[in-house]
Amino acid sequence: MTKGTEIENVGSLSVNVEQRALVKVNPLSDLEIQTLITEAEKILAYARTRQVTNPQEAKCATDDLSAISGIKKRMEASRKGYLDPINAIKDELNQVFKDIMAPVFEADRITRDKMLAFNREQQRIQVEQEEINRKRMEAAEAEMQLKGELTESVNLVEVVEAPKHINTAMGAAGMTKIWKFEVIDFSLLPDRFKMENATLIGKVVRAGEREIPGVKIWAEDSLRVTTR
């Protein structure tokens, strides 16, 4: 195996060692980037002093726009050249840590589900105990109204309240409510909750839609530049 194809295994992460060593992080020291910066500064100076008042000057401006387009493309290519290797490693590392953390997240989910199930069961038991006592008190009141006295004392069951907070030496857990929602009839929503879908509107306007209720549509002059 050649030096350039050596592979280093880090857990389930396989990264080309030479590629990792060649990740660049200081674009300002890159001669190609420095050249682009110089070209950009020059063309900015030209743009600030340029006059476009006749056909010849418009041709010169068109040449500059083509040059600017070329500089932008080269800068974008350089940007991707710096970021793509980093993003590739970042994506792999994210997946590695996602796999590493999966058991912890699953343990968290399982334990939370069991705690919630416990709390629901305790609430059910509490409701049943309170209902038993309510019925016994109703029966006692009915007997008092019928006989004027109770033949035996009311034997109420102990009501054990479902715990709202659990404290331990390591931490605490408390029950809370998370409010959620689902829109079931958009037409009934107050206007302040209705938001336009700007992406969809832009798409249909560019496709030729010219009248949309509640939307102002107009055309502005723009300049399309092509390079050769």
CNS distance restraints for C-alpha pairs under 8 A (distance, minus, plus):
assign (resid   1 and name CA) (resid   5 and name CA) 6.49 0.50 0.50
assign (resid   1 and name CA) (resid   6 and name CA) 6.58 0.50 0.50
assign (resid   2 and name CA) (resid   6 and name CA) 6.45 0.50 0.50
assign (resid   3 and name CA) (resid  18 and name CA) 7.75 0.50 0.50
assign (resid   4 and name CA) (resid  16 and name CA) 7.98 0.50 0.50
assign (resid   4 and name CA) (resid  17 and name CA) 7.77 0.50 0.50
assign (resid   4 and name CA) (resid  18 and name CA) 5.89 0.50 0.50
assign (resid   5 and name CA) (resid  16 and name CA) 6.62 0.50 0.50
assign (resid   5 and name CA) (resid  17 and name CA) 7.72 0.50 0.50
assign (resid   5 and name CA) (resid  18 and name CA) 7.52 0.50 0.50
assign (resid   6 and name CA) (resid  16 and name CA) 6.27 0.50 0.50
assign (resid   6 and name CA) (resid  17 and name CA) 6.13 0.50 0.50
assign (resid   6 and name CA) (resid  18 and name CA) 7.48 0.50 0.50
assign (resid   7 and name CA) (resid  14 and name CA) 6.42 0.50 0.50
assign (resid   7 and name CA) (resid  15 and name CA) 6.02 0.50 0.50
assign (resid   7 and name CA) (resid  16 and name CA) 5.03 0.50 0.50
assign (resid   7 and name CA) (resid  17 and name CA) 5.93 0.50 0.50
assign (resid   8 and name CA) (resid  14 and name CA) 5.84 0.50 0.50
assign (resid   8 and name CA) (resid  15 and name CA) 5.81 0.50 0.50
assign (resid   8 and name CA) (resid  16 and name CA) 6.57 0.50 0.50
assign (resid   8 and name CA) (resid  17 and name CA) 6.18 0.50 0.50
assign (resid   9 and name CA) (resid  13 and name CA) 5.72 0.50 0.50
assign (resid   9 and name CA) (resid  14 and name CA) 4.76 0.50 0.50
assign (resid   9 and name CA) (resid  15 and name CA) 6.87 0.50 0.50
assign (resid  10 and name CA) (resid  14 and name CA) 6.33 0.50 0.50
assign (resid  11 and name CA) (resid  96 and name CA) 7.60 0.50 0.50
assign (resid  12 and name CA) (resid  96 and name CA) 6.52 0.50 0.50
assign (resid  13 and name CA) (resid  92 and name CA) 6.50 0.50 0.50
assign (resid  13 and name CA) (resid  93 and name CA) 7.02 0.50 0.50
assign (resid  13 and name CA) (resid  96 and name CA) 6.56 0.50 0.50
assign (resid  15 and name CA) (resid  19 and name CA) 7.63 0.50 0.50
assign (resid  15 and name CA) (resid  20 and name CA) 7.06 0.50 0.50
assign (resid  15 and name CA) (resid  89 and name CA) 7.44 0.50 0.50
assign (resid  16 and name CA) (resid  20 and name CA) 6.24 0.50 0.50
assign (resid  17 and name CA) (resid  21 and name CA) 6.28 0.50 0.50
assign (resid  18 and name CA) (resid  22 and name CA) 6.24 0.50 0.50
assign (resid  19 and name CA) (resid  23 and name CA) 6.53 0.50 0.50
assign (resid  19 and name CA) (resid  85 and name CA) 7.74 0.50 0.50
assign (resid  20 and name CA) (resid  85 and name CA) 7.94 0.50 0.50
assign (resid  23 and name CA) (resid  82 and name CA) 7.14 0.50 0.50
assign (resid  23 and name CA) (resid  85 and name CA) 6.53 0.50 0.50
assign (resid  23 and name CA) (resid  86 and name CA) 6.89 0.50 0.50
assign (resid  24 and name CA) (resid  82 and name CA) 5.95 0.50 0.50
assign (resid  25 and name CA) (resid  82 and name CA) 7.02 0.50 0.50
assign (resid  26 and name CA) (resid  30 and name CA) 7.19 0.50 0.50
assign (resid  27 and name CA) (resid  33 and name CA) 6.39 0.50 0.50
assign (resid  27 and name CA) (resid  82 and name CA) 7.79 0.50 0.50
assign (resid  28 and name CA) (resid  33 and name CA) 6.43 0.50 0.50
assign (resid  28 and name CA) (resid  34 and name CA) 6.48 0.50 0.50
assign (resid  29 and name CA) (resid  33 and name CA) 7.59 0.50 0.50
assign (resid  29 and name CA) (resid  34 and name CA) 7.18 0.50 0.50
assign (resid  30 and name CA) (resid  34 and name CA) 6.16 0.50 0.50
assign (resid  31 and name CA) (resid  35 and name CA) 6.19 0.50 0.50
assign (resid  32 and name CA) (resid  36 and name CA) 6.35 0.50 0.50
assign (resid  33 and name CA) (resid  37 and name CA) 6.14 0.50 0.50
assign (resid  33 and name CA) (resid  75 and name CA) 7.57 0.50 0.50
assign (resid  33 and name CA) (resid  78 and name CA) 7.58 0.50 0.50
assign (resid  34 and name CA) (resid  38 and name CA) 6.23 0.50 0.50
assign (resid  35 and name CA) (resid  39 and name CA) 6.24 0.50 0.50
assign (resid  36 and name CA) (resid  40 and name CA) 6.02 0.50 0.50
assign (resid  36 and name CA) (resid  71 and name CA) 6.82 0.50 0.50
assign (resid  36 and name CA) (resid  74 and name CA) 7.94 0.50 0.50
assign (resid  36 and name CA) (resid  75 and name CA) 7.14 0.50 0.50
assign (resid  37 and name CA) (resid  41 and name CA) 6.13 0.50 0.50
assign (resid  38 and name CA) (resid  42 and name CA) 6.25 0.50 0.50
assign (resid  39 and name CA) (resid  43 and name CA) 6.18 0.50 0.50
assign (resid  39 and name CA) (resid  71 and name CA) 7.83 0.50 0.50
assign (resid  40 and name CA) (resid  44 and name CA) 6.03 0.50 0.50
assign (resid  40 and name CA) (resid  68 and name CA) 7.71 0.50 0.50
assign (resid  40 and name CA) (resid  71 and name CA) 7.31 0.50 0.50
assign (resid  41 and name CA) (resid  45 and name CA) 6.26 0.50 0.50
assign (resid  42 and name CA) (resid  46 and name CA) 6.36 0.50 0.50
assign (resid  43 and name CA) (resid  47 and name CA) 6.10 0.50 0.50
assign (resid  43 and name CA) (resid  64 and name CA) 7.41 0.50 0.50
assign (resid  43 and name CA) (resid  68 and name CA) 7.55 0.50 0.50
assign (resid  44 and name CA) (resid  48 and name CA) 6.26 0.50 0.50
assign (resid  45 and name CA) (resid  49 and name CA) 6.55 0.50 0.50
assign (resid  46 and name CA) (resid  50 and name CA) 5.73 0.50 0.50
assign (resid  50 and name CA) (resid  61 and name CA) 7.93 0.50 0.50
assign (resid  51 and name CA) (resid  57 and name CA) 6.85 0.50 0.50
assign (resid  52 and name CA) (resid  57 and name CA) 5.11 0.50 0.50
assign (resid  52 and name CA) (resid  58 and name CA) 5.51 0.50 0.50
assign (resid  52 and name CA) (resid  61 and name CA) 7.25 0.50 0.50
assign (resid  53 and name CA) (resid  57 and name CA) 6.47 0.50 0.50
assign (resid  53 and name CA) (resid  58 and name CA) 7.32 0.50 0.50
assign (resid  54 and name CA) (resid  58 and name CA) 6.23 0.50 0.50
assign (resid  55 and name CA) (resid  59 and name CA) 6.24 0.50 0.50
assign (resid  56 and name CA) (resid  60 and name CA) 6.41 0.50 0.50
assign (resid  57 and name CA) (resid  61 and name CA) 6.11 0.50 0.50
assign (resid  58 and name CA) (resid  62 and name CA) 6.11 0.50 0.50
assign (resid  59 and name CA) (resid  63 and name CA) 6.31 0.50 0.50
assign (resid  60 and name CA) (resid  64 and name CA) 6.32 0.50 0.50
assign (resid  61 and name CA) (resid  65 and name CA) 6.15 0.50 0.50
assign (resid  62 and name CA) (resid  66 and name CA) 6.23 0.50 0.50
assign (resid  62 and name CA) (resid 225 and name CA) 7.75 0.50 0.50
assign (resid  63 and name CA) (resid  67 and name CA) 6.23 0.50 0.50
assign (resid  64 and name CA) (resid  68 and name CA) 5.99 0.50 0.50
assign (resid  65 and name CA) (resid  69 and name CA) 6.12 0.50 0.50
assign (resid  65 and name CA) (resid 225 and name CA) 6.81 0.50 0.50
assign (resid  66 and name CA) (resid  70 and name CA) 6.31 0.50 0.50
assign (resid  66 and name CA) (resid 225 and name CA) 6.59 0.50 0.50
assign (resid  66 and name CA) (resid 226 and name CA) 6.58 0.50 0.50
assign (resid  66 and name CA) (resid 227 and name CA) 5.16 0.50 0.50
assign (resid  66 and name CA) (resid 228 and name CA) 8.00 0.50 0.50
assign (resid  67 and name CA) (resid  71 and name CA) 6.23 0.50 0.50
assign (resid  67 and name CA) (resid 227 and name CA) 7.89 0.50 0.50
assign (resid  68 and name CA) (resid  72 and name CA) 6.14 0.50 0.50
assign (resid  69 and name CA) (resid  73 and name CA) 6.26 0.50 0.50
assign (resid  69 and name CA) (resid 225 and name CA) 7.80 0.50 0.50
assign (resid  69 and name CA) (resid 227 and name CA) 7.20 0.50 0.50
assign (resid  70 and name CA) (resid  74 and name CA) 6.27 0.50 0.50
assign (resid  70 and name CA) (resid 227 and name CA) 7.46 0.50 0.50
assign (resid  71 and name CA) (resid  75 and name CA) 6.06 0.50 0.50
assign (resid  72 and name CA) (resid  76 and name CA) 6.04 0.50 0.50
assign (resid  73 and name CA) (resid  77 and name CA) 6.11 0.50 0.50
assign (resid  74 and name CA) (resid  78 and name CA) 6.15 0.50 0.50
assign (resid  75 and name CA) (resid  79 and name CA) 6.08 0.50 0.50
assign (resid  76 and name CA) (resid  80 and name CA) 6.20 0.50 0.50
assign (resid  77 and name CA) (resid  81 and name CA) 6.07 0.50 0.50
assign (resid  78 and name CA) (resid  82 and name CA) 6.31 0.50 0.50
assign (resid  79 and name CA) (resid  83 and name CA) 6.17 0.50 0.50
assign (resid  80 and name CA) (resid  84 and name CA) 5.38 0.50 0.50
assign (resid  81 and name CA) (resid  85 and name CA) 7.34 0.50 0.50
assign (resid  82 and name CA) (resid  86 and name CA) 7.24 0.50 0.50
assign (resid  83 and name CA) (resid  87 and name CA) 5.91 0.50 0.50
assign (resid  84 and name CA) (resid  88 and name CA) 6.06 0.50 0.50
assign (resid  85 and name CA) (resid  89 and name CA) 6.33 0.50 0.50
assign (resid  86 and name CA) (resid  90 and name CA) 5.98 0.50 0.50
assign (resid  87 and name CA) (resid  91 and name CA) 5.95 0.50 0.50
assign (resid  88 and name CA) (resid  92 and name CA) 6.39 0.50 0.50
assign (resid  89 and name CA) (resid  93 and name CA) 6.08 0.50 0.50
assign (resid  90 and name CA) (resid  94 and name CA) 5.99 0.50 0.50
assign (resid  91 and name CA) (resid  95 and name CA) 6.29 0.50 0.50
assign (resid  92 and name CA) (resid  96 and name CA) 6.22 0.50 0.50
assign (resid  93 and name CA) (resid  97 and name CA) 6.22 0.50 0.50
assign (resid  94 and name CA) (resid  98 and name CA) 5.98 0.50 0.50
assign (resid  95 and name CA) (resid  99 and name CA) 6.18 0.50 0.50
assign (resid  96 and name CA) (resid 100 and name CA) 6.19 0.50 0.50
assign (resid  97 and name CA) (resid 101 and name CA) 5.90 0.50 0.50
assign (resid  98 and name CA) (resid 102 and name CA) 5.96 0.50 0.50
assign (resid  99 and name CA) (resid 103 and name CA) 7.93 0.50 0.50
assign (resid 101 and name CA) (resid 105 and name CA) 6.30 0.50 0.50
assign (resid 102 and name CA) (resid 106 and name CA) 6.07 0.50 0.50
assign (resid 103 and name CA) (resid 107 and name CA) 5.99 0.50 0.50
assign (resid 104 and name CA) (resid 108 and name CA) 6.08 0.50 0.50
assign (resid 105 and name CA) (resid 109 and name CA) 6.16 0.50 0.50
assign (resid 106 and name CA) (resid 110 and name CA) 6.13 0.50 0.50
assign (resid 107 and name CA) (resid 111 and name CA) 6.02 0.50 0.50
assign (resid 108 and name CA) (resid 112 and name CA) 6.01 0.50 0.50
assign (resid 109 and name CA) (resid 113 and name CA) 6.10 0.50 0.50
assign (resid 110 and name CA) (resid 114 and name CA) 6.27 0.50 0.50
assign (resid 111 and name CA) (resid 115 and name CA) 6.15 0.50 0.50
assign (resid 112 and name CA) (resid 116 and name CA) 6.11 0.50 0.50
assign (resid 113 and name CA) (resid 117 and name CA) 6.06 0.50 0.50
assign (resid 114 and name CA) (resid 118 and name CA) 6.05 0.50 0.50
assign (resid 115 and name CA) (resid 119 and name CA) 6.19 0.50 0.50
assign (resid 116 and name CA) (resid 120 and name CA) 6.15 0.50 0.50
assign (resid 117 and name CA) (resid 121 and name CA) 6.18 0.50 0.50
assign (resid 118 and name CA) (resid 122 and name CA) 6.18 0.50 0.50
assign (resid 119 and name CA) (resid 123 and name CA) 6.11 0.50 0.50
assign (resid 119 and name CA) (resid 162 and name CA) 6.42 0.50 0.50
assign (resid 119 and name CA) (resid 163 and name CA) 7.22 0.50 0.50
assign (resid 120 and name CA) (resid 124 and name CA) 6.14 0.50 0.50
assign (resid 121 and name CA) (resid 125 and name CA) 6.21 0.50 0.50
assign (resid 122 and name CA) (resid 126 and name CA) 6.11 0.50 0.50
assign (resid 122 and name CA) (resid 161 and name CA) 7.40 0.50 0.50
assign (resid 122 and name CA) (resid 162 and name CA) 4.97 0.50 0.50
assign (resid 122 and name CA) (resid 163 and name CA) 7.83 0.50 0.50
assign (resid 123 and name CA) (resid 127 and name CA) 6.15 0.50 0.50
assign (resid 123 and name CA) (resid 161 and name CA) 7.29 0.50 0.50
assign (resid 123 and name CA) (resid 162 and name CA) 5.26 0.50 0.50
assign (resid 124 and name CA) (resid 128 and name CA) 6.27 0.50 0.50
assign (resid 125 and name CA) (resid 129 and name CA) 6.14 0.50 0.50
assign (resid 126 and name CA) (resid 130 and name CA) 6.16 0.50 0.50
assign (resid 126 and name CA) (resid 159 and name CA) 6.07 0.50 0.50
assign (resid 126 and name CA) (resid 160 and name CA) 5.96 0.50 0.50
assign (resid 126 and name CA) (resid 161 and name CA) 5.82 0.50 0.50
assign (resid 126 and name CA) (resid 162 and name CA) 6.65 0.50 0.50
assign (resid 127 and name CA) (resid 131 and name CA) 6.09 0.50 0.50
assign (resid 128 and name CA) (resid 132 and name CA) 6.14 0.50 0.50
assign (resid 129 and name CA) (resid 133 and name CA) 6.35 0.50 0.50
assign (resid 129 and name CA) (resid 157 and name CA) 6.57 0.50 0.50
assign (resid 129 and name CA) (resid 158 and name CA) 7.29 0.50 0.50
assign (resid 129 and name CA) (resid 159 and name CA) 5.66 0.50 0.50
assign (resid 129 and name CA) (resid 160 and name CA) 7.99 0.50 0.50
assign (resid 130 and name CA) (resid 134 and name CA) 6.10 0.50 0.50
assign (resid 130 and name CA) (resid 159 and name CA) 6.51 0.50 0.50
assign (resid 131 and name CA) (resid 135 and name CA) 6.20 0.50 0.50
assign (resid 132 and name CA) (resid 136 and name CA) 6.22 0.50 0.50
assign (resid 132 and name CA) (resid 156 and name CA) 7.84 0.50 0.50
assign (resid 132 and name CA) (resid 157 and name CA) 7.50 0.50 0.50
assign (resid 133 and name CA) (resid 137 and name CA) 6.06 0.50 0.50
assign (resid 133 and name CA) (resid 156 and name CA) 5.45 0.50 0.50
assign (resid 133 and name CA) (resid 157 and name CA) 6.48 0.50 0.50
assign (resid 134 and name CA) (resid 138 and name CA) 6.17 0.50 0.50
assign (resid 135 and name CA) (resid 139 and name CA) 6.13 0.50 0.50
assign (resid 136 and name CA) (resid 140 and name CA) 6.14 0.50 0.50
assign (resid 136 and name CA) (resid 154 and name CA) 6.84 0.50 0.50
assign (resid 136 and name CA) (resid 155 and name CA) 7.72 0.50 0.50
assign (resid 136 and name CA) (resid 156 and name CA) 7.21 0.50 0.50
assign (resid 137 and name CA) (resid 141 and name CA) 6.11 0.50 0.50
assign (resid 137 and name CA) (resid 154 and name CA) 7.10 0.50 0.50
assign (resid 138 and name CA) (resid 142 and name CA) 6.11 0.50 0.50
assign (resid 139 and name CA) (resid 143 and name CA) 6.22 0.50 0.50
assign (resid 140 and name CA) (resid 144 and name CA) 6.23 0.50 0.50
assign (resid 140 and name CA) (resid 150 and name CA) 6.83 0.50 0.50
assign (resid 140 and name CA) (resid 154 and name CA) 6.76 0.50 0.50
assign (resid 141 and name CA) (resid 145 and name CA) 6.27 0.50 0.50
assign (resid 142 and name CA) (resid 146 and name CA) 6.17 0.50 0.50
assign (resid 143 and name CA) (resid 147 and name CA) 5.75 0.50 0.50
assign (resid 143 and name CA) (resid 148 and name CA) 7.17 0.50 0.50
assign (resid 143 and name CA) (resid 149 and name CA) 6.93 0.50 0.50
assign (resid 143 and name CA) (resid 150 and name CA) 6.33 0.50 0.50
assign (resid 144 and name CA) (resid 148 and name CA) 4.48 0.50 0.50
assign (resid 144 and name CA) (resid 149 and name CA) 4.83 0.50 0.50
assign (resid 144 and name CA) (resid 150 and name CA) 5.88 0.50 0.50
assign (resid 145 and name CA) (resid 149 and name CA) 7.85 0.50 0.50
assign (resid 164 and name CA) (resid 174 and name CA) 5.57 0.50 0.50
assign (resid 164 and name CA) (resid 175 and name CA) 5.32 0.50 0.50
assign (resid 165 and name CA) (resid 172 and name CA) 7.07 0.50 0.50
assign (resid 165 and name CA) (resid 173 and name CA) 5.67 0.50 0.50
assign (resid 165 and name CA) (resid 174 and name CA) 4.21 0.50 0.50
assign (resid 165 and name CA) (resid 175 and name CA) 6.49 0.50 0.50
assign (resid 166 and name CA) (resid 172 and name CA) 5.50 0.50 0.50
assign (resid 166 and name CA) (resid 173 and name CA) 5.16 0.50 0.50
assign (resid 166 and name CA) (resid 174 and name CA) 6.27 0.50 0.50
assign (resid 167 and name CA) (resid 171 and name CA) 6.10 0.50 0.50
assign (resid 167 and name CA) (resid 172 and name CA) 4.32 0.50 0.50
assign (resid 167 and name CA) (resid 173 and name CA) 6.56 0.50 0.50
assign (resid 168 and name CA) (resid 172 and name CA) 5.93 0.50 0.50
assign (resid 185 and name CA) (resid 189 and name CA) 7.19 0.50 0.50
assign (resid 189 and name CA) (resid 193 and name CA) 6.39 0.50 0.50
assign (resid 189 and name CA) (resid 194 and name CA) 6.96 0.50 0.50
assign (resid 190 and name CA) (resid 194 and name CA) 7.05 0.50 0.50
assign (resid 197 and name CA) (resid 201 and name CA) 6.23 0.50 0.50
assign (resid 198 and name CA) (resid 202 and name CA) 5.99 0.50 0.50
assign (resid 199 and name CA) (resid 203 and name CA) 6.23 0.50 0.50
assign (resid 200 and name CA) (resid 204 and name CA) 6.35 0.50 0.50
assign (resid 201 and name CA) (resid 205 and name CA) 6.11 0.50 0.50
assign (resid 202 and name CA) (resid 206 and name CA) 6.07 0.50 0.50
assign (resid 203 and name CA) (resid 207 and name CA) 6.19 0.50 0.50
assign (resid 204 and name CA) (resid 208 and name CA) 6.36 0.50 0.50
assign (resid 204 and name CA) (resid 209 and name CA) 5.44 0.50 0.50
assign (resid 205 and name CA) (resid 209 and name CA) 4.53 0.50 0.50
assign (resid 205 and name CA) (resid 210 and name CA) 6.21 0.50 0.50
assign (resid 205 and name CA) (resid 217 and name CA) 7.75 0.50 0.50
assign (resid 210 and name CA) (resid 217 and name CA) 6.37 0.50 0.50
assign (resid 211 and name CA) (resid 215 and name CA) 7.47 0.50 0.50
assign (resid 211 and name CA) (resid 216 and name CA) 7.96 0.50 0.50
assign (resid 211 and name CA) (resid 217 and name CA) 7.14 0.50 0.50
assign (resid 212 and name CA) (resid 216 and name CA) 7.67 0.50 0.50
